[in-house]
Structure formats: structure tokens, C-alpha cells
């Protein structure tokens, strides 16, 4: 590759010919071709700064290893390092132009990074963008690398950083649910199974249940994310390490671990690792688990708040916007609705990632770009969903305590609490009669003289129906 410069543009050449670029562009001809070829989605590299950082970390580590092996001059290494530090500081991200979804197994992304870093390095060296005889995207920035090891390494580092970014947002949602559970701990309500009355519980137990099922996913996410810390940097084209020197891979990964501060390790089998994208499949699966639970929670919030007069109406969600262009006074549960939609999108991305992971052929998976896009997008969506659900919904929920208590008193479901004392068959007869006559279970038990009022009140005390208890009560007859 070479270039010549005019006042307005420079001309770069590659295998396919020559192209004009703006004279001050920090990207090069292969980035330009990638932009032209892959106008596929609205997801460009510059929308994912942590992925760009992953590219910078990878190129910095590779340059350090090459410098230690005498393959880069002091000036070239220091300039490449400075360029990577600039990118990590948030500079020049607007020069990462290519679409996340692309053919070529990520070559356009790798070359976008190589060209931008080379041109920033040239400016640090006192040269103009495009003067590649001093620092080349290929011969210096991409030295000892292939797209097939640099690109997946950058994805791994970017996704691990994204995972660390996401965790606090999920933990804040969990904390919000726990706080609401404590607030509602004293409110008795009916539990439901298959949308039918079941047995009493507290509203606090409902919200603590929401918190616990999400908290259980923290470990699964952590375990899945740990796989990202194993990289194939140094494997080059297919895992044989061609075009690299002995010791390069080990030095590069050691540098990557030191620069990031993470326990990054080198894959044991480079050939296997170069075509294996199962770490993304695994992490997307972990995110899908969270998405399934988020949607379940959202569905429950919609049901519990349904009404306001003709539904369950046990809780009130914060009113966020008018709910209808034709029905005055209607307010919809818009926050749980949007969170469920995020969950559906994450589930869809998980399927896409699984199918793309299965599409690996021979020594490479050319479908890796769409897998990366699905993972990065899903993390961003979940972060926004966590924040939106907890700040615009959970924190502002109030309880209709009187409605909750009334439902317990009127429910047939409380008869279940009598099972240990009057037997299943007797309890069933009471439940059937209550359904037929419309009378309460409480009244029927007293009328038939099965239990004393004192014993019945003890059994049906809310505190005795929402936890395991042992009561010294015996039915008459």
C-alpha cells in the first residue's frame, strides 16, 4: 500500500486499485472499501466504544511483543502505544466507520483499527496521515497478526469490559426490588398459580422473589464472562502461528493481561480456538436467562397493576404517560411493556448468535461479526432496561393494601391453610360449598363447628400462612 497527497485529498492504493480519501482522514483505503461494501445496518463500530477499546488494547499488546522481539523500532512502538492510549482516552472514535455486520470474518474491522492507529502514530512521529513508509497499517500495526486472532481477541476484551459495565446496573435493579420487598413485607395478599387463587403470601415476598431470581443470574453471567479472558492472540491465520516469531504469542498475551489488569490467558490449542466462538454463545445464553426473568417480572407487574377497577389492582405503577389517543384517563404499564420488548430482542439475538456459532467451517468462523454485534447490542439493551425498570417503575410502585387484604379474606384459597388440621377431603368439601353458596370459608368452618373461632383465627393469622409453622390445634369430630 502507498499514497500520494494533494491539498484536498490523498490517494491510496491496494490490491484492487487506487482510491481518493480526505487528506486528513485517519482511516485508509480498506476502511473505505468496507464502508462502501457493508452498508447493512445502523450499527457502526463507533457505537461500541468498549469494542474499539478492545481493538486498541489488542494492538498495543501486539506492538509491545513485537518491540520486545526487535520487530518494531523504539519510535514505531512508542508511536503505536501513544495512538492506542489516545483511543482508550476516547479520541478518534469517529474514525471507526465500518458496519459491525460485515463479510470477511472481521477483516474490515481489523483494518479500520490498523489504519486509524497507524495514522495517529504517524502524527505522533511528526508525519502526515498516509505516509505509511514510516509506520504501516500492515507491516507495523498488524505485525505478527491476522484478523483471525486480533479480531476475536478484541471482541473478547471488549465484551468482558461490557460485562463489567453491565453488572452494577443489574445489581441496582436487584437492590431496588429488595427495598420494595422490605417496604411491602407486612401486606398480606393472595398468591396465584396458573392465574388462579392459590394460597396467601405477602406482597413483600413477591418482590423479594423477583430480586432473588435475578440475583441468581449474577453467578451465571460471571462464569460465562470468564471465558472471554482466554484469547488466541498469536494464533494468526488458522492457529499455526504463521508469520509470527517463537515467543510472540506468550509475550503478547502477557502484555495484554498487564495492560488491562485482567487475568487474560492464551488458548491451549490455537487451531481449535481460532474457529471456536462458543464463549459468545455461552454469554448470550446467560443474558437470555436474565431476559426471560425480566420479562416474567414485567408480566407480573402488568397483571398485579391491572385495572384500575376491573383488574387485580393490587399495586399501582407510576403513571408515565397518557395511555390512549381515544380513551380518556387510560394509563398503560409502558415501562414493563418496553422491558419485555428488550427481553424479546435479547432472546432473538441469542438465537442469531447460536446459529452463527454453529456456522463455523474448517479453521474459522466467518459469521463472527454478527455474533459480536448481537452480544454488544444485547448488553447495551439490558443496561438501559435495568435502569429504566428500576428508576421509572420499581422505585415508584405503591400498594393497594386494603384490596390485597380483602382478596385474602374473600378467597377460597385460604382453605389450603386448614388442610393440616381438618384434612384434605373436609377442606375440599368446604371449598366446594363456598364456591356454590358464595359464603366465606371462614364463616362455613364456624357454622359447621369444625374449629373454634380462636383456633381458626390462629390458623388464618397472616403470619401463620406465609411461612412454615407448627400449631397445636385439633379439629372437632
N, C-alpha and C positions, 0 to 999 in steps of 0.2 A: 504494500500500500504506500502511495506517495501523494503529494499535494503540491499545488501552487496557489498563490494568494493574489487577489486583486483588492481594490479598496472596498468592495461591497460583498464579495463572496470569495470563497476558496474552492478549489476543485480537488476532489479526492478520487483516486482510482482503486478498484478492487478487481477480483476475478472477472466480474461481469461488465466492467467498463468504468466510465467516469461519471461523476455527478457533482453538481454545484451545491454548496452549503453556505449559510450565512457565515461571514468571516469570523464572527465572534462565537459561533456555536461551539459548545463543549462536547456535543455528540459528533459522531462521524458518519461515514457513508453506510456502514452496515446497520446503524441505528435508523438512518433514513429509510433504508430498504425495508426494515422491519416495520416501521410506521406505515409505509405505503402498502405492504403486503397484508398486514393484520389489523385492518380497521374492523374489528369484530365486536368488541364490547365497549362499555364505558369505563372499564376497569383498567387504568393505566398504572404503570409502576409507581408513579409519583403519588398515588393514592395510598400506598402502603409503605410509609417511611421506615417501619421496622424491617421490612424486607430489603429496602435499599441499604439500611444499616448492616443487614446480614451480608450483603454483597461487599460492602466496604470492609467489614471485619475479615471476610474471606480473602480479599485481595491484599489486605495489609499482612495477614499471616503468611500468605504465599510469598509476598515480597521479602518478608523477614527471612524465611527459609532460603530463598534464592540468594539473598545477600550473604547469609552465613556460608553458603556453598561457593561464593565467589562469582555468581552468575549475574549479579547486578552491581554496578559501581555504587560507591557511597552516595554520590549525588543523585543517582536514579532512585535508590532505595529511600533516601530521606525525602525526596520529592513525592514519591508514591505514598509514603506514610503520611506526609502532610496533606496530600489530597484526600486520603481516606479519613483523616481526622476532620477535615473540612466538612465532608459529607456527614460524618457522625454528629457534627455540630449543627446539622440541619441545613447546610448550604448546598446550593446547586441541585436540589431535588427536582426542580422543574426541568432539568435536562434529561431526566429518565422518562422517556416518552413512549416506549413501546407498550403495546397491549399485553396484559397479563396472559391472555389466551392466545397462543401462537403455535404455529408449526415449528419443526426444527428442534424439538426437545429442549427449548430454552436458550438456543444459540443467540437469538436476538437480544434477550435479556443480558446474557453474559457479555456480548459485545457492546451493548449500551453502557454497561458498567466499565468495561475495559477502555472504551473511547473517552468517556467522561473523566475517569481517573487519570488517563494519560494526558488529556488536555489540561486538567487542573495542575497536574505535576509539571507540565511544560511551563505554565505560568509561574510556578514556584521556582523553576530553573531559569527564569528570565527569557523564555521563548514565547512564541505565538502558538495558539491552538492550531494543530495540524502539522507542526514541524516534527514529525514523528521520527526523524533520524536521530533525535536526541532522547526520546522516550516513546516507544511504540506501544499501541494497544495490544499487539500480538507478542512481540519479542520481549517486552519487559513486563507489562502489567499482567499478561496472560502466561508468563513463562512457567513452564513445568505443569501447566494445567490444561484441562479440556473443559468444555461446557459440562461434560458428563460427570465431573467431580466438583467443579467450582459452583455450578448452579444448584445442585441438591444440597451442598454444604450451606450455601447462603440461605436456602429455604429453611433448613433445619434451624439455623441460628436465628433467623427472622421469626419463625414460628415459636421457638422457645421464648424469645423476648415477648412475643404477643401473648403467650400463655401467662407469663409473669405479670403482664399488664392487666390481663383479664381477671385474675384471681381476686384482687381486692374488691372489685365491683360485685362479684358473686358473694363474697363474704359480707359486704354491706347489705345486700338483699336478705341474706340469711339472718343477719342481726336485726333487721327491720321486722322480719316475721316473728322472731323470738320476742322482741319487745312488745309486739301486738299480742302475742300469746300470753305474756305476763299480764298485760292490761285486761285481757278478757278471761282470766283464769277463774273468776268467780261466777261466770254466766253459764247457767245450765241450758242445754239445747238438745234437740233430737239428732242423733246420728242417723245416717241413711246408708243402706246398701241397695244397689240396683234401683236407686231413686225412690225406694220405699222406706217407710219408717222402720228404724232398727231399734237401737237402744239409746238411752241418754248418754251424754258426754258434756264436756264444757266447750265453749267457743274457743277458749284458750288452747285446749287440746288440738283443736282443728288447726290453729295457726302454728303451734309447735310442731305438729305433724308436717305441715308444709316446709318448715325450716329444716327438719331432720332429713327429709328425703333429698333436699338439695345439698345439705351438709355432707351426706354420704357420698356425694359425687366428687368432692374435693380430692379424695384419695385416688379415684379412678383417673381424674384429669392429671394429677401429678405423675402417676405411674405411666400414663400414655405419653406425657410430655418428655419424660426422661429419655425416651428412645431418640428424641431429636439431638441429644448430646453425643450420639455415635455418628460419625461422619466418614465419608470416603475420600476426603481430600488427599490427593496423591495417587488416586487410582487412575487418573487421566481418562483415556478414551473408553476402555471397556473393563478396566480393573487390573490390567497388567502393569500399569505404571510407565508405559512407554512415553518417551520424551521427558522423563524426569530422572534425576540422579539418585543413586543409593542414599538413603537417609533423608531425602527431601520430605516424604510424607510424614515421617515422625517429627521432624523439625517444624513443619507447617502446622500440624495439629497441636504440638506443644505451644507454639506461638499463639494459636487461636484460643487455647484454654487460658493462657496468661492474659491475653488482651481482653477477653470477655469476662474473665473472672469465674467462669463456669467449668464444670468437670467434663470438658469435651475430650472424647477418646476416639481413636482411629478404629475403623471397622476391622475385624479379624480377617475376613475374606473379602477382598476388594471386588472380585468379579461378581460374587453374589450381591454385594451391597450396591453395586452400580445400577443394577436393574430392579432392586427391591425398594418399593415405595410404601411398604406396609406401615411404616411409622405414621404416615399421613392418614392411612385408612384407620389405624387404631385411634388416633386422636380425634378424627371426625366421628368415630363411633362413640367416643367418650362424650363429645359435645352433643351427639344425638340423644344420649341418655339424659343429659341435662334438659335438652329441648323438649323431650317427651314429658318430663316432670313439670317444666314451666307451663306447658300447655294444659296439663291436668290441673295445676293450681289455678290457672286463668279460667278454665271452665268452671271450677268450683266457685270461684269468686263471682262469676256471672250468675250462677244458679242461686247462690246464697243471697245475692243482692237483687234478685229478680222481683219485679213488681212495678211500682212500689206498693200497690194494694192487692194485686191479683197474682202475686208470685210468692216465693218463700219469704223474702223481705226480712231476713234475719240480720243482715248487715247493710250499711249504706256506703257505697263507694263515693269518693269525692266527685262532685259534678264538674266535668271538664269542658263541656261544650254542649250547645243545644243539639238534640238528637234527631231532629226531623225537619224537613222543609215544608211538611204539610200538617204534622200532628203537634199542636201547641203543648208545651210543658213536658215533652218527652226528653229524657236524658239517657243516653246509651252508655254501656260499660266499655268505652272506647279503648281504655288502656289495656285491660285483659284481652280485648279483641286484637289489638296490634301485637301484643306479645305472643299470642297464639300464631299469628301470621309469621312472625320471626321464627318461631319453632318449626313451622311447616317448611320454611325456606332452608333452615339448617338441616332438617331431615332430607330434603331434596338434594342438598349439597353432599350429604353423606352417601347417598346412592350414587351420585355422579362420581365421587371420589373412589368408591368401591369398584365401579365399572372401569374407571380409568386405571386403577391399580391392577385390575385383572388383565388389562390390555398390554402389559409389558411383554415384549418379544425379544428372545435371544438375550443379548447383553445390555439392553437399555429399555427404558420405558419412555417412549416419545410423548406420552399423554400427561407427563408430569406437570406441564404448565397449568392445565385446568384443575388439577388436584391442588396445586398451590393456591390458585385463585379461590377455590371453594373453601379452603381452610382459613385463609386470611379474611375473607369476607364473612365467614361464619363467626369468627372471633369478634370482629367489629360489630356485627349484628347483635350478638349476645351481650356485649358490653353495654350497648345502647338499651337493650331490652331490660337488663338487670337494673340499670339506673332509672329508666322510665317507670318500671313497675314499682320500685320501692319509693321513689320520690313523689310520683304523681298519683299513686294508688294506695299502696300498703300503709304508708305513714298517715294517711288521712282517713282511713276506714273507721267508722263508728258502728256501734252495735245497737240493735233494737232489742234491748234486754227483755222488755215486757212480752214482746212477740215470741222470743225464744222460750221463755218460761211457760207461756200459755200453751205452746205446742207440746211441751213435755207433759203438762197436766192433761191435755186432751188426747194424747197419743195412745194407741193400743200397744205400742212398742214397750211401754213400761211393764207390761205383764211379764216380759222376759226376766225382770229382776225378781219375780216371785217364784221362778222355776225351782230354785234350791229348797224352797220352803213348802210349796203346795204340790209340786210335781208337774211334769210336762203336760200330762193329759188334762189335769184340772185347770192348768193355766190356759191350755188351748180352748177349753170349754168357756172359760171366762172371756177370752179374746173374741170368740165367735159370737157370744151373746152381746158383747159390747158393740160389735160391728152391726149386728142385726137391730139392736134397740137404740143405738146412739148414746147409751149411757157410758159413763166413765168406768174404767177398770177399778178405780179406787172405790166408787160407790157400790159396784157389784160385789166386790170382795167383802165389804162390810155388811151388805144386805144378806149375803149367804152365810155370814158368820164364820168365814174360813179363818180369818185372822182378827185379832183385836185391833182397835184403832191405834193403840200405842205401837204394836209390832209393825203394822202396815206403814205407819209414819216413819218408823225407823228404817224399814227396808227401802222405802221410796224417798228417803232423805237424799238430796242430790249428791252429797259427799259419799254416800254409800253405793251410788250407782255408776260412778265414773272411775272406780279403782277396785282391785280385788279386796274383799272384806270377808270376815268370818263373824256371823251374828248368831247369838244363842236364841233362836226363835223356832217355835214348833207350831205347825198348823193344827187346828182343831179337827177332830174326827180322823 
